[in-house]
Amino acid sequence: MEYNVKQANVIFMEGRHSAAVEIYRELAKGGDSEAAFNYAFCRLFGLGCPIDESEAKSYFVFSSGYIPDAYYN
């Protein structure tokens, strides 16, 4: 079954954090910035997955639409 971010959010709110994290990760890999933000949040605080600040940062950057060269111009 394919999920969307809203469905993953419901799963997360039901307390099934690990399941939601997997859905967020797959959606983020497909380019969903909201899912990327939610995945980063989970990675940062260890909700349903191990804490990984480095991976969290990379997904936060992706979710913000950050373009490194444009930041300094």
HELIX and SHEET records of a PDB file:
HELIX    1   1 VAL A    5  MET A   13  1                                   9    
HELIX    2   2 HIS A   17  LYS A   29  1                                  13    
HELIX    3   3 SER A   33  PHE A   45  1                                  13    
HELIX    4   4 GLU A   53  SER A   64  1                                  12    
HELIX    5   5 PRO A   68  TYR A   71  1                                   4    
END                                                                             
